[in-house]
Amino acid sequence: MPHSHSSPSAMLKSGLRRSMLLFLITISIAVLLVSGWTMWSSWNRMVEHGQMDARNLSQSISRQAEDTFLQVDLTLQDLRDRVEINGMGSEQKDYLQTLLQSRKATLPQLHGLFIYDYKGSWIVTSDGKIPAQANNADREYFKFHQRNNDNRVHIGKVIRSRSTGDLIIPVSMRLNNPDGSFHGVVLGTIRIDFFRQVYGYYNLGDRDTLSLLLSDGTILYSRPFDDSVINRNMSQAPLFSHLLKAASSGTADYRSTLDGVERILGYTTLKRYPLVVVAGFDKQELLKSWFSDLLIYAVLSAILLMVICLLGYMVMRHIRLNLQNQIELTQVRDQLTAMNHTLQSLALLDGLTGLANRRQFDLFLQQQWKRAQSLKQPISLLMIDVDSFKLFNDNFGHQLGDDCLRRIAATLSNLAASSEALVARYGGEEFAIVLTGQESRSANTLAQKALEAVQALAISHPTSLSGAGVVTLSIGITTNSQPAAGDSYDGLITSADAALYQAKNQGRNRAVVL
Ligand SMILES: Nc1nc2c(ncn2[C@@H]2O[C@H](COP(=O)(O)OP(=O)(O)OP(=O)(O)O)[C@@H](O)[C@H]2O)c(=O)[nH]1
């Protein structure tokens, strides 16, 4: 129905739909925000844990590195003290060799122990072999001790052993003559393979790193990279360019210059030695494990969102159907009411004249009779009959007969309009007027007016037995000035009929009161 778009129900419907939609959008945004916030904070927690783990790991391997170098340091100190007391002449060589051999055997990190004289010549080695013409005066550590009268241990960059070809870290100490002049060097070499092995024990991801560096940024060993990164200088990396200048240990988060992988780093500087250890966790791997942890949560959130939307859709559908039903019911009700009105009027009105029909007349008379009884008021009835109407029909035909009845009906209706009266078509060419609350005089007056008004219509009727030449009425009047309780109104009708009969008999076109 076109008017339903602007009806209150339709407005209510669109209002409800809008509220429901707003509710759904709000809930969806809330679920997304809560999920987003939860995921974001869980990622931050994951990164924090990663940083803590990296730092703890770097501290743990720094202690291990410290122990590794301290053991070699103490061994070298002991050897230095013995050489400085007993010298390294040919009579000492056997003793020193045995000593070096047994010391090496106790320390798994050691590749070898060596003693060189002030010219760099090999004096004693832990494995007893001395290559012909061997001279280590060209080594960086030898030159260092030659130049620096310092009794502390020196840790050099990674070199390849001249005795075995292995990659080694040289740890060395200067030997002095009693006068303090340079006497030679005692050297302990640590196998890179030792760190490879130790760092291999840690259960780490493929791209997680563990690195040992000199504090000038030189890589000594770094897993999982191959040996080509050894001795590479990292002094330009943020760790050495500023982080280590600010604190001896900490965490950082940056992209490696070695392989471009972003890592969470934990770093620690060793207390006794110029060394730095770094543990790095692959951030992408962390992201993956965070994501797999959160996957179930994300799936559940998505399901929750879908369920909310589905429920919302169902509720909206329900509301729509409900309102649709209501609208349809209202329409049906309106139609029924309209039909009832039509039926009612059809049931109570006369189709030809539009006056009250016989049924309404009966109902009205019954009702007014009771009212008059209880209020002790007068009630009058006028029975009206068109004179010689059969002849009128015979002369002019039924259609004009109908017109005539309609005009008489309209005239009677106009006359009664001012008084509390009901004008009805009693049947055929007979009319009736019920008049309540008025004396019989009023009924007579009304009857006289009706006689005059219909005659004044001047509807030609030359054959009428009234002799008026026009259509006239005969009226029977009766009035019951105070109907007694228990009386029936049938008496009123009988009496009015009798009066009408008399009016006809007395020559028509008149009113008779009984
Ligand atoms: N045109 C028309 N005629 C009607 C209608 N209802 C009744 N009549 C006619 O009214 C006439 C009534 O005739 P009668 O009852 O013999 O009485 P009358 O001819 O009026 O004679 P009196 O009553 O004695 O004056 C009949 O011929 C009916 O056919 C109607 O609705 N239309």
The ligand as an SDF file (V2000), in Angstrom:
LIG
                    3D

 32 34  0  0  0  0  0  0  0  0999 V2000
  -42.6860    2.4950   -8.2500 N   0  0  0  0  0  0  0  0  0  0  0  0
  -42.7420    1.8110   -7.1240 C   0  0  0  0  0  0  0  0  0  0  0  0
  -43.9580    1.3050   -6.7440 N   0  0  0  0  0  0  0  0  0  0  0  0
  -44.0800    0.6610   -5.5720 C   0  0  0  0  0  0  0  0  0  0  0  0
  -42.9600    0.4300   -4.7340 C   0  0  0  0  0  0  0  0  0  0  0  0
  -43.3920   -0.2710   -3.6260 N   0  0  0  0  0  0  0  0  0  0  0  0
  -44.7040   -0.4760   -3.7760 C   0  0  0  0  0  0  0  0  0  0  0  0
  -45.1160    0.0720   -4.9560 N   0  0  0  0  0  0  0  0  0  0  0  0
  -46.4290    0.0700   -5.4720 C   0  0  0  0  0  0  0  0  0  0  0  0
  -47.3140    0.7480   -4.6620 O   0  0  0  0  0  0  0  0  0  0  0  0
  -48.6330    0.2710   -4.9150 C   0  0  0  0  0  0  0  0  0  0  0  0
  -49.4450    0.1690   -3.7040 C   0  0  0  0  0  0  0  0  0  0  0  0
  -50.7660   -0.0820   -4.1040 O   0  0  0  0  0  0  0  0  0  0  0  0
  -51.9110   -0.3510   -3.0850 P   0  0  0  0  0  0  0  0  0  0  0  0
  -51.3730   -1.0190   -1.8370 O   0  0  0  0  0  0  0  0  0  0  0  0
  -52.9600   -1.1050   -3.8340 O   0  0  0  0  0  0  0  0  0  0  0  0
  -52.4980    1.0510   -2.6750 O   0  0  0  0  0  0  0  0  0  0  0  0
  -52.7230    2.3900   -3.4550 P   0  0  0  0  0  0  0  0  0  0  0  0
  -52.7180    2.1200   -4.9470 O   0  0  0  0  0  0  0  0  0  0  0  0
  -51.6390    3.3490   -3.0020 O   0  0  0  0  0  0  0  0  0  0  0  0
  -54.1250    2.8130   -2.9860 O   0  0  0  0  0  0  0  0  0  0  0  0
  -54.4530    3.3890   -1.6190 P   0  0  0  0  0  0  0  0  0  0  0  0
  -53.3850    3.0340   -0.6940 O   0  0  0  0  0  0  0  0  0  0  0  0
  -55.7030    2.7970   -1.2680 O   0  0  0  0  0  0  0  0  0  0  0  0
  -54.5290    4.8830   -1.8940 O   0  0  0  0  0  0  0  0  0  0  0  0
  -48.4510   -1.0700   -5.6250 C   0  0  0  0  0  0  0  0  0  0  0  0
  -48.9040   -0.9770   -6.9690 O   0  0  0  0  0  0  0  0  0  0  0  0
  -46.9720   -1.3150   -5.5750 C   0  0  0  0  0  0  0  0  0  0  0  0
  -46.5140   -1.9600   -6.7810 O   0  0  0  0  0  0  0  0  0  0  0  0
  -41.6820    0.9380   -5.1620 C   0  0  0  0  0  0  0  0  0  0  0  0
  -40.6940    0.7840   -4.5190 O   0  0  0  0  0  0  0  0  0  0  0  0
  -41.6890    1.6460   -6.3550 N   0  0  0  0  0  0  0  0  0  0  0  0
  1  2  1  0
  2  3  2  0
  2 32  1  0
  3  4  1  0
  4  5  2  0
  4  8  1  0
  5  6  1  0
  5 30  1  0
  6  7  2  0
  7  8  1  0
  8  9  1  0
  9 10  1  0
  9 28  1  0
 10 11  1  0
 11 12  1  0
 11 26  1  0
 12 13  1  0
 13 14  1  0
 14 15  2  0
 14 16  1  0
 14 17  1  0
 17 18  1  0
 18 19  2  0
 18 20  1  0
 18 21  1  0
 21 22  1  0
 22 23  2  0
 22 24  1  0
 22 25  1  0
 26 27  1  0
 26 28  1  0
 28 29  1  0
 30 31  2  0
 30 32  1  0
M  END
$$$$
